[in-house]
Amino acid sequence: MRRSAHPRRPSNRLSAALLATALAAFPGAAFAQASCGNNGAGFDQWLAGFRQQAVAQGVSPRTVAAALNGITYDANIVGTDRGQKVFAQSFFQFSDRMVANYRIQQGRALIQKNQALFNRIEQQFGVPGAVLVAFWGLETDFGAFMGDKPSLRSIATLAWDCRRADMFRTQLLSALKIIDRGDLTPQTMRGPWAGELGQFQFLPDHYFNYGVDFDGDGRVDLIRSTPDALASAANYIKSLGWQRGQPWLEEVRVPSNLPWEQTDLSTKLSRAQWARFGVTRANGSALPSDNLQASVLLPMGRLGPAFLAYPNFDVFTEWNNSLTYATSAAYLATRVAGAPAFNRGQGKAIPVLSQGQIVELQRLLNARGHHVGRVDGIVGASTRQAVKVEQQRLGLPADAYPTPELLGALKAGR
């Protein structure tokens, strides 16, 4: 079942501002901080306190009772949360599986079949259909696999678990508000293990704040109403800073003498500057000599495919901060829009470190004074930055891609 491959950690789409204010959402913030657990002991007592907090936040007692009566702790949810491994896949591994021809063809067919709907959404929100169907396809296979677990139990369990208690308490309150508003019932609020909802797998907070009633039936139903789901996704994407009419990702060719240290999403240069560095379009033609800003993105390092990532690409990394997911989603959108398959590189085998090797690399990087975050075998932004620094120190091409050569040098104490 393809749905099991869904790669998002729910925290990835929670804004920094929301995280910063999560405690302030509840009058009992001190209680929320002090009462969490990695097992079911104390869950019922905590839930009783949360019910009081929800009512104090304006949720009707009737909704609180209907939604939370009988809710129990689910240890399997916590185990699943701890065991996600899809983030450790390389761009090739993930995109080869997820950017499948059937998703490209079905995405194009859905746009063609519902052209008036997509045109209306783009006119109102500025987001093209290709971008919407890319997220739609990756998240739920266009609504085919939305999950069937009781969402309230999942969210309440994660709200009790200490790992991300504050975040999921915000989500639980938003889920109650969705029910109170009349959009869903506790029975229809079903989804995957982490409590996400609907055809685009919105967290409840985003459902409540960005959901749009686009079919005009008086409620926001992101599970059963495709117009609501598509328009809500566009509304959320717009809120992340989408620029109407601008590109998001473009495959390019890069020269062998490119200053690799410049290839980073944090480095944005004009297309004119990239052209001076020798970057061309994928077919070899010249880039426009203009001031449109872009980064060179090398998801498999200097030997793999190369892309220009434009400011709109930042929206993909805001939707999901896994670079593998974000690049795959943006690439799928370009394919739906008519772009050809990318060039896989320079004909050389591109080494891919195993998750265990990445864990070893992260430990070595931390030992050298870097701070890569969790040592989990997932190459996030902090790990990539540390890799780049060490590559520069060792005189290696600083493309931020972890290689056996770098791992061997660090193990040897170089």
C-alpha positions in Angstrom: 0.0 0.0 0.0 1.7 3.2 -1.2 0.1 5.2 1.6 2.5 3.7 4.1 5.4 5.5 2.4 4.1 8.9 3.4 7.2 10.7 4.7 6.1 13.6 6.7 6.9 14.1 10.4 4.0 16.2 11.5 6.3 18.8 13.1 7.7 19.7 9.7 4.7 21.8 8.8 4.3 23.5 12.1 5.5 27.1 11.8 8.2 28.4 14.1 5.8 31.0 15.3 3.2 28.4 16.2 5.8 26.4 18.1 6.9 29.5 20.0 3.4 30.2 21.1 2.1 26.7 21.7 2.3 26.9 25.5 0.5 30.2 25.5 -2.5 28.6 23.9 -3.6 27.0 27.1 -4.2 28.6 30.5 -2.8 25.4 32.1 0.6 25.7 30.2 2.6 24.9 33.3 0.5 21.8 33.9 1.0 20.8 30.2 4.8 21.1 30.6 4.9 19.1 33.8 2.5 16.3 32.8 3.5 14.2 29.9 4.7 10.6 29.6 6.1 7.9 27.3 3.5 5.4 28.5 -0.1 5.4 29.4 0.3 6.0 33.1 -1.4 9.3 34.0 -3.0 9.7 30.6 -6.5 9.8 31.9 -5.7 12.4 34.5 -4.0 14.6 31.9 -6.9 14.2 29.5 -9.3 15.3 32.2 -7.2 18.5 32.7 -7.1 19.1 28.9 -10.9 18.9 28.7 -11.1 21.7 31.1 -8.5 23.7 29.2 -10.4 23.2 25.9 -13.7 24.5 27.4 -11.8 27.5 28.8 -10.5 28.1 25.2 -14.1 28.3 23.9 -14.8 24.8 22.8 -18.3 23.7 23.7 -18.6 21.1 26.5 -20.8 19.1 24.2 -18.1 18.9 21.6 -15.4 18.1 24.2 -17.6 15.2 25.6 -18.4 13.8 22.1 -14.8 13.9 21.0 -12.9 12.9 24.1 -15.2 10.5 26.0 -13.6 7.0 25.9 -10.3 8.2 24.3 -7.5 5.9 25.3 -3.7 5.9 25.0 -2.3 4.0 22.0 1.3 2.8 22.6 1.6 1.7 18.9 1.3 5.3 17.8 4.3 6.3 19.9 6.3 3.4 18.5 5.5 4.4 14.9 6.5 7.9 15.7 9.9 6.7 16.9 10.5 4.4 14.0 10.2 6.5 10.8 12.9 5.6 8.4 11.7 6.9 5.0 13.5 10.2 5.7 16.9 8.4 5.5 16.3 7.5 1.8 18.4 9.3 -0.8 16.7 11.5 -3.5 17.2 8.8 -6.1 15.7 6.1 -3.8 12.7 8.2 -2.9 12.0 10.0 -6.2 12.4 6.8 -8.3 9.6 5.3 -6.2 7.3 8.3 -5.6 7.6 10.3 -8.9 6.1 7.4 -10.8 4.7 7.6 -14.3 1.2 6.8 -13.1 1.3 9.9 -10.8 2.5 12.1 -13.6 -0.1 10.9 -16.0 -2.9 10.9 -13.4 -2.0 14.4 -12.3 -2.1 15.7 -15.9 -5.5 13.9 -16.4 -7.0 15.3 -13.3 -6.0 18.9 -14.3 -7.5 18.4 -17.8 -10.7 16.8 -16.4 -11.2 19.6 -13.8 -9.7 22.5 -15.8 -12.4 25.0 -14.7 -11.8 24.2 -11.0 -8.0 24.5 -11.3 -8.3 27.7 -13.3 -10.6 29.2 -10.6 -8.2 28.2 -7.8 -5.1 29.6 -9.6 -7.0 32.8 -10.3 -7.8 33.3 -6.7 -4.6 31.9 -5.0 -2.0 32.1 -7.7 -0.9 28.4 -7.3 -0.8 26.4 -10.6 -2.5 23.0 -10.9 0.8 21.1 -11.4 2.0 22.1 -7.9 -1.3 21.2 -6.3 -1.5 17.7 -7.9 2.1 17.0 -7.0 1.4 17.4 -3.3 -2.0 15.7 -3.8 -0.3 12.7 -5.4 2.5 12.3 -2.9 0.4 12.8 0.1 -2.6 10.5 -0.6 -2.4 9.3 -4.2 -5.0 11.9 -5.1 -7.3 11.1 -2.2 -7.1 7.3 -2.5 -5.2 6.7 0.7 -6.0 9.1 3.5 -5.6 6.7 6.4 -8.4 5.2 8.6 -7.1 5.5 12.2 -9.2 7.5 14.7 -7.5 10.8 14.5 -8.5 12.0 18.0 -6.9 9.0 19.6 -3.7 9.5 17.6 -3.4 13.2 18.4 -4.3 12.7 22.1 -1.6 10.0 22.4 1.0 12.2 20.9 -0.1 15.1 23.0 0.6 13.0 26.1 3.9 11.7 24.8 6.8 13.9 26.0 8.5 14.1 22.6 6.3 16.8 21.1 3.6 17.3 23.7 3.2 21.1 23.3 2.8 20.8 19.5 0.2 18.0 19.6 -1.8 19.7 22.4 -2.2 22.6 20.0 -3.3 20.1 17.3 -5.8 18.5 19.6 -7.4 21.8 20.5 -7.6 22.6 16.8 -9.2 19.2 16.1 -11.9 20.0 18.7 -12.5 23.4 17.1 -12.9 21.8 13.7 -15.7 19.6 15.2 -17.2 22.5 17.1 -17.3 24.5 13.8 -19.3 21.7 12.2 -16.8 20.7 9.5 -16.3 17.1 10.7 -17.6 14.8 13.4 -15.4 12.7 15.7 -16.4 9.6 13.7 -15.4 11.1 10.3 -12.2 12.5 11.7 -10.0 9.6 10.6 -6.5 9.6 9.0 -3.0 8.2 9.3 -1.2 7.4 12.5 -0.1 11.0 13.2 -3.5 12.5 13.1 -3.3 14.4 9.8 -6.5 15.0 7.9 -7.8 15.0 4.4 -6.6 14.7 0.9 -3.6 16.8 1.6 -2.9 15.5 5.1 -3.3 18.8 6.9 -2.5 19.1 10.5 -5.6 20.1 12.4 -4.2 23.6 13.1 -3.7 24.2 9.4 -7.1 22.6 8.6 -8.8 25.1 11.0 -6.9 28.2 9.9 -6.4 27.6 6.1 -9.4 25.4 5.2 -11.6 26.9 2.5 -15.2 26.1 1.7 -14.8 26.1 -2.1 -17.8 24.0 -3.0 -20.2 26.4 -1.1 -21.9 23.9 1.0 -21.3 25.9 4.2 -18.5 23.7 5.8 -14.9 22.9 5.2 -14.5 19.2 4.3 -11.0 18.3 3.3 -11.7 14.6 3.4 -14.7 14.3 1.0 -14.8 17.5 -1.0 -12.1 17.7 -3.6 -12.8 21.4 -4.3 -12.4 22.2 -0.7 -9.2 20.2 -0.4 -7.5 21.7 -3.5 -8.5 25.3 -2.6 -7.3 24.8 1.0 -4.0 23.5 -0.2 -3.6 26.5 -2.5 -4.6 28.8 0.3 -1.9 27.3 2.6 0.7 27.4 -0.1 0.0 31.0 -0.8 0.4 31.7 3.0 3.9 30.2 2.8 4.9 32.9 0.3 4.1 31.5 -3.1 4.8 34.0 -5.9 2.3 34.0 -8.6 3.6 33.2 -12.1 7.2 32.4 -10.9 9.1 29.1 -11.5 10.0 26.8 -8.6 12.5 24.2 -10.0 14.5 23.9 -13.2 17.0 21.3 -14.2 20.3 22.7 -15.4 23.8 21.6 -16.4 26.8 22.6 -14.2 30.5 22.7 -15.1 33.1 20.5 -13.4 34.8 23.6 -12.0 31.7 25.1 -10.4 32.5 26.7 -7.1 30.8 23.9 -5.1 30.7 25.8 -1.9 28.1 28.1 -3.6 25.7 25.2 -4.1 23.5 25.5 -1.1 19.9 26.6 -0.7 21.1 29.4 1.6 23.1 30.9 -1.3 20.9 32.7 -3.8 22.5 34.3 -6.8 21.1 35.8 -10.0 20.7 33.7 -13.0 23.2 36.0 -14.7 25.8 35.1 -12.1 25.1 31.4 -12.4 25.5 31.8 -16.2 28.9 33.4 -15.6 29.8 30.4 -13.5 29.0 28.2 -16.5 25.6 26.9 -15.6 23.3 26.3 -18.5 19.8 25.0 -19.1 19.4 21.3 -19.3 19.5 21.3 -23.1 22.7 23.3 -23.1 21.2 26.7 -24.0 22.1 29.8 -22.1 20.3 30.9 -18.9 18.5 34.2 -19.1 21.0 36.9 -18.1 18.6 38.5 -15.5 18.4 39.1 -11.8 16.0 36.4 -10.9 17.4 34.8 -7.8 18.1 31.1 -7.5 20.1 28.5 -5.7 21.9 25.5 -7.3 20.5 22.3 -5.7 22.5 19.1 -5.9 20.4 16.5 -4.2 22.9 13.7 -5.0 26.0 15.8 -4.9 28.1 17.1 -7.8 28.0 13.9 -9.7 24.2 13.8 -9.8 21.4 15.9 -11.3 21.5 19.6 -10.8 18.6 22.1 -10.5 18.0 25.8 -10.1 15.8 26.2 -7.0 13.9 29.5 -7.2 12.3 31.4 -4.3 9.1 29.4 -4.8 11.0 26.2 -4.0 11.2 27.5 -0.4 7.4 26.7 -0.2 8.2 23.0 -0.8 10.7 22.9 2.1 8.2 24.8 4.3 5.5 22.2 3.5 8.0 19.5 4.4 11.6 20.2 5.6 12.9 16.9 4.3 15.0 18.0 1.3 14.4 14.6 -0.3 10.6 15.0 -0.1 10.6 18.7 -1.1 12.8 18.1 -4.1 10.7 15.1 -5.2 7.5 17.1 -4.9 8.9 20.0 -6.8 10.3 17.7 -9.5 7.0 15.9 -9.8 5.3 19.3 -10.3 7.7 20.1 -13.1 7.0 16.7 -14.8 3.2 17.2 -14.5 3.8 20.7 -16.1 5.6 19.0 -19.0 9.3 18.9 -18.2 11.2 15.8 -19.2 12.8 13.3 -16.8 16.0 14.6 -15.2 19.5 13.6 -16.3 20.8 11.2 -13.6 24.3 12.6 -13.6 27.7 12.1 -15.2 27.4 8.4 -15.8 29.3 7.5 -12.7 27.9 5.4 -9.8 26.9 7.8 -7.0 27.7 6.4 -3.6 24.9 6.4 -1.0 25.8 6.0 2.6 23.5 3.6 4.6 21.5 5.0 7.5 24.1 3.3 9.9 26.9 5.1 8.1 25.1 8.4 8.3 24.7 7.9 12.1 28.5 7.2 12.3 29.2 10.3 10.3 26.9 12.4 12.5 28.7 11.2 15.6 32.1 12.1 14.1 30.8 15.5 13.0 29.5 16.2 16.5 32.9 15.1 17.9 34.5 17.7 15.8 32.4 20.5 17.3 29.5 20.5 14.9 25.9 20.4 16.0 23.9 18.2 13.6 20.8 17.8 15.9 19.5 14.3 16.5 21.9 11.6 15.5 19.4 9.6 13.5 20.9 8.8 10.2 18.8 11.5 8.4 20.8 14.1 6.4 19.1 17.3 7.4 20.2 20.9 6.9 22.5 20.9 9.9 24.3 17.7 8.8 24.7 19.0 5.3 26.2 22.3 6.6 28.6 20.3 8.8 29.6 18.1 5.8 30.3 21.2 3.7 32.5 22.7 6.4 34.5 19.5 6.7 34.8 19.1 2.9 36.3 22.5 2.7 38.7 21.8 5.5 39.9 18.6 3.8 40.1 20.1 0.4 37.3 18.1 -1.0 34.6 19.4 -3.4 32.3 21.2 -1.0 28.9 20.1 -2.4 27.5 19.1 1.1 26.9 15.5 -0.1 28.1 12.9 2.4 30.4 10.3 0.8 32.5 7.3 1.8 35.6 9.4 1.2 34.5 12.0 3.8 33.5 9.3 6.3 36.8 7.5 5.8 38.8 10.7 6.3 37.0 11.6 9.6 37.3 8.0 10.9 41.1 8.2 10.2 41.2 11.4 12.3 42.1 13.7 9.5 
